[in-house]
Amino acid sequence: KMVDPTLAEMGKNLNEAMKMLEDNQRKVEEENDKKYARKDIPGPLQGSGQDMVSILQLVQNLMHGEEEEETSQAYRLQNVGEQGHMALLGHSLAAYISVLDRERLRKLTTRILSDTTLWLCRLFRYENGSAYYHEDDREGLLKICRLVIHTRYEDYTVEGFNVLHTKQPVIYISSAARTGLGQALCNQLGLPLSCMCRVPCNTMFGSQHQMDVALLDRLIKDDIESGKLPLLLVANAGTPGAGHTDKLGRLKELCEQYNMWLHVEGVNLATLALGYVSSSVLAATKCDSMTLTLGSWLGLPAVPAVTLYRHEDPSLSLAAGLTSSQPVEKLRALPLWLSLQYLGHDGIVERIKHASQLSQRLLENLKNLDFIKTSVEDELSSPVVVFKFFREYSNRDQTSHAAQASTIQHPIISNERHIYDTFNQWLGEQLAQLVPASGVDVVELEDEGTCVRFSPLMTSAVLGTEIQDVDQLVDCLKMKIPVLTSTLQMREEFEQEVRRTVGLLYIEDLSWPGLGVVRYNYHSDGKNDDKQEKELEKINTELLKKLNELESDLTFSLGPEFGGQKNCVYIGMVTEDVDVSELVETIAATGREIEENSRLLENMTEVVRKGIQEAQLQLQKANEERLLEEGLLRQIPVVGSVLNWFSPFQASPKGRTFNLTAGSLESTESTYVSKAQGTGTTPPPTPTASLAKQRLPGQKIFKRSLRSSDALSETSSVSHCDDLEKMDQRPPALSPGQEQRPLETEKTEEQKEVAQATKMDAEDIQSDKSPNDCTKVEQQESQR
């Protein structure tokens, strides 16, 4: 059929127009979708993804930092070790194995779990045990508590907390246990805090970090009489603080008597793998369950902790969460399975034995150090060494100290312990900073206070601690002990010097590890509190700056960032040759100088204004006097010039100069006479400058001069004037065989020259002198 060309053209144009409209609409929708989608998507996820190299570079930057040197990176990777690489490989293999088919995965996970459990039970002498692998080291104890609840309360699965309400369970933990352990268990189990009973440690006999068994027996009896059910006892084979072991044998007997579950944890359980095991730790093999932290003991990163337990009913273990039917859950043991095979029995024993040797080496060296007190359970084999700085008193000092403690009340004793805690806190931080490979840390103990702890079983495998690191730790400790002793002795002297010095205020801060804290008192002169506070801050800040500019070995600071006093100068540790009186005098003199300068600047504007007004008045008065002296005729322009030509009038120019130091007006007549600007009065030297003048060559400020029998060092400390007086009053020393001569006053070179010139002048005056000779004499006199 023939189509009308006009209609065909119209249809073609219509199609093109519709196409254009659809394309524009599509572009607008794509832009809107694109804009809306990118608004909420994070930057790394935008686009089609990133390549592997960029992602790994990002991970490396997050791990080590972009500005860290390559040596530090190599050091960190080296500490992981090859056995650590096996543990890391285990995590990757676990992810790969999880994609296998279900039957093959079940067989493989069963084999890995059974092998690892058997090996651990044999290594740590725990026969016929089962194992639970967990990431959090407290999770194993939590599952054990649920297992015991299911065992002791038969209807717990059906009735739940109603069963616990009728007979409240009680869990016993030692007061030396980890902080927050009891509260964490109650929160996870849904029990009130009244279900947790803390058992005190020994106070009279035995170690003060061991659980008091007799007191525990009484507590259990009291709970039974009140209708409660003793459920579980958590004992320690190596307390978290001091590393002491409870009396596990007696505790096991007590648990069997009252049908309780005994769970043991602690770092000393690692010694069960050694050939020789102490009887106190060996008793842990008879307990109902124990938790092992193999990662820190063997230096294995990201391996799970293991809780070994004995129980006959697998259904209750499944209900408590100790076992799982999911094959993926069993793959937690794969990193440990690989690492144990790589190390072998000899490698495992070697690492634990090496840690025990390190602690024994340190303990032997600490015995020979003064002012160091150790706290160990067994001096022959103690995996944990705890020590502190403590100054032992002599017999006389001990008697006076005991009398003072008996007469003065408890605050003195409390302050002394607080000071020792502060010093030991500083000592531990310094040792950890100087010898980071040692792994020492600071621990707070209930009886001993703040102590330094060395636990190589927890740190040596990860940090790579060696014997030379222990020796370096002892050397650093020997360097710090004299500093601690000197600072402790001079704190009281510093306090007394500050209290008797005008302008200084002693601030008692027991938490500051140093000589003390001082504040310069600003004289307010009736100023308000805000302005006085600002002036006080300004002066003490400037004082701190001035003290730091001095060439001394002392450290001056504003104190700790948090909890310190404001507007104070904190003085750090000192050595035995520090002159405390000179230090206090210098602080006071510097503070007064800063205060005077501050007052001068404050009053400068007012003083200058008044001085200008007074100068104007005096100059106006001087002009009036000059008019009276010159007369009226000299003021007429033409007549005054003729009169001055016939009879000149000479008048000395009179001006005024303002002395900023004295704050007064002075005449300028002396300036016109001498043709030079006067320098004014020389201000007296500051005490700091006078002290610096008396210092020996090479001697730093605040240092006492060393006492020596050398005559040169004795005479060098005396001033020049004293030397001249002594030389005039005593005869010079004679050498052997030299005759005695009359006492004569020694003359200086300048006195000899003056006497010789005077003698020559006298001879020339007596003789007949020519004009040339007279000229010569005049030249000599002018030169002289």
Disulfide bonds with the S-S distance in Angstrom:
none
